[in-house]
Amino acid sequence: MASTSPADTHPSDEAPASSQEAPQSLAARGSNRSRQPDNQAFRDFIGSGWGPRPEGLPARSEAAPWAAARREALGRLFPGERLVLPAGALKVRNNDCDYRFRPHSAFAHLAGTGTDFEPDAVLVLDPLTAPGQDAGSPGHAADSADSDNADGAAPTHEAVLYFRPRASRSSQEFYGDPRYGELWVGVRPSLEEVEASTGMRCAHIDSLPDALAKDAGPDAVRLRVVAEADESVTALVTSTREKVGLQTGQGAAEVDAGLAEATSELRLIKDPWEIDQLRAAVAATKAGFDDLIRSIPRARGHWRGERVLEGAFGAKAREEGNGLGYDTIAAAGNHANTLHWINNDGAVEPGQLVLVDAGVEVDSLYTADVTRTIPVDGRFTEAQRRIYQAVLDAADAAFARAGTPGCRFKDVHAAAMEVIAARLEEWGMLPEGVSAADSLAPEGQYHRRWMVHGTSHHLGLDVHDCAQARREMYMEAELRPGMCFTIEPGLYFRQDDLLVPAEMRGTGVRIEDDVVVREDGSVERLTQDVPRTVEEVEAWVSGLIAG
């Protein structure tokens, strides 16, 4: 059911509200349609007669040691500082209905908890030493899960995870709190259970204010927060800074930006566990594309055929993972030339191509990002084939460039553009007297009319991962083992573009693959099992439709 107010029960003897009562606030009016029992007899009754909780504690999560290493790497950048990383709060969809919760990516990366853990949680990296103090001083948590460092360096921080654990069955929260109550949102974890699964010390969220203020000050522990993650936590950090004399305002914003930048750059290199999660996301995405193709016959007969395709993929994403990594693009015909077409409200007609850009986010919150351009009838027309092959050649050129020693991230795009510009020159689409080489020059760039986006972006917890990284760490950086990114050139020929040959108008093609740089510097296509050549795509579509 939709989000509701607590216990739609009206005691028959409830007295009418007194006309002398103070006016009811807007915030309190959500309870007008229902009331919950508040007599002690009911509380005693609902808190009794339950079986015991399951015995034992969960096993340590597979993600736990990897997350601990990430926390240690981040901590070394900020010795003596308290780092505050909120999971974020529930976001209102409309009235008293919230969107499905997804934690902030920096929190998910460093906590390793995945899925929907845990609205309002906050991960704090607490410095084990004050400024100027020896990291090995006694009195610190020597048994912290983050104290085991692969390089043998002394630990800099203890990770503490603050959240609201489940309440007892005898509490009013158990049955009466629609945000945290067990009868409303299910059994929530205890502090001990989360400690066992994550390896981190856990504490009740109510103790967070005191923990942030402890030893804080201009000459002691300074605070940094991922400010965008949770407004209420950022406000708490701000008030704490004010009370202890730390910098606020623009100065604090710059300090916090440094933490956001560092958490983003920390994700530029994926560890082996993260790469395995991306492999799983790609495999689930391939299954989603299979189901989408199988739904083409039904889509062709539906007035919103694009949504039939979108729905088929979305169902598989929820069955096999946490859901979609981003809104699916299912763009038939000329809709493919709108780069972020997510309305998906058009028909799917015979003879068209459908550009599908979709990715499954698995339970760890890592997402694939795959685009295939699919012939509705299972066969490309000659004009469609020419466009598709040009884009495929550009993708292959980018892939080859990525595997060369010393390749920088921006070089991948340059390789794709060389092919795109050459093909547009061949088709007579560049301005008169302009060669492909002229167009590739910074003062030219005419070919970008038909591909205005970049060829690649980092991929991971966010579909456009590491977005707060500095340019020199992203666009200008040499490719390094563990980097995961997309290669996705395209050509977009709008129906009303009179510079495009008539037989090509209304056609958009993009081919997007996910890749990882191996230890030897070569590049692996994670999406190698998703058909991509003309012949492979035709066989894929024809076979699944016929089947």
Salt bridges, closest charged atoms under 4 A:
GLU14 OE2 - ARG35 NE 2.72
GLU81 OE2 - ARG222 NH2 3.61
GLU81 OE1 - ARG224 NE 2.66
ASP96 OD2 - ARG33 NH2 2.99
GLU118 OE2 - ARG188 NH2 2.71
ASP120 OD2 - ARG179 NH2 3.16
ASP126 OD1 - ARG82 NE 2.42
ASP146 OD2 - ARG71 NE 2.83
ASP151 OD2 - ARG76 NH1 3.78
GLU158 OE2 - ARG201 NE 2.99
GLU182 OE1 - ARG53 NH2 2.81
GLU193 OE1 - ARG166 NH1 3.03
ASP206 OD1 - ARG164 NH2 3.66
ASP206 OD2 - HIS204 ND1 3.62
GLU228 OE2 - HIS104 NE2 2.76
ASP256 OD1 - ARG241 NH2 2.62
GLU261 OE2 - ARG470 NE 3.53
GLU265 OE2 - ARG470 NE 2.71
ASP271 OD2 - ARG70 NH2 2.97
GLU274 OE2 - HIS109 NE2 3.32
ASP276 OD1 - ARG279 NE 3.93
ASP290 OD2 - LYS286 NZ 3.02
ASP291 OD1 - ARG294 NH1 2.71
ASP291 OD2 - LYS316 NZ 3.46
GLU306 OE2 - HIS335 ND1 2.80
GLU319 OE1 - LYS316 NZ 3.68
ASP357 OD2 - ARG510 NH2 2.94
GLU361 OE1 - ARG102 NE 2.84
ASP369 OD2 - HIS457 NE2 2.95
ASP377 OD1 - ARG300 NH1 3.96
ASP393 OD2 - ARG423 NH2 3.10
ASP396 OD1 - ARG525 NH2 3.92
ASP396 OD1 - ARG532 NH1 2.93
ASP411 OD2 - ARG408 NE 3.74
GLU418 OE1 - ARG401 NH2 3.21
GLU426 OE1 - ARG423 NE 3.76
ASP462 OD2 - ARG267 NH2 3.27
ASP465 OD1 - ARG267 NH2 2.90
ASP465 OD2 - LYS270 NZ 2.78
GLU476 OE1 - ARG408 NH1 3.82
GLU476 OE1 - LYS410 NZ 3.04
GLU476 OE2 - ARG471 NE 3.39
GLU488 OE2 - HIS457 NE2 2.95
GLU488 OE1 - ARG510 NE 3.85
ASP496 OD1 - ARG494 NE 3.22
ASP497 OD1 - ARG449 NH2 2.78
GLU503 OE2 - ARG386 NH1 3.79
GLU512 OE2 - HIS457 NE2 3.72
ASP513 OD1 - ARG372 NH2 2.69
ASP513 OD2 - ARG532 NE 2.98
GLU524 OE2 - ARG279 NH1 2.58
GLU524 OE1 - ARG518 NE 3.65
GLU535 OE2 - ARG385 NH1 3.81
GLU538 OE2 - ARG385 NH2 3.32
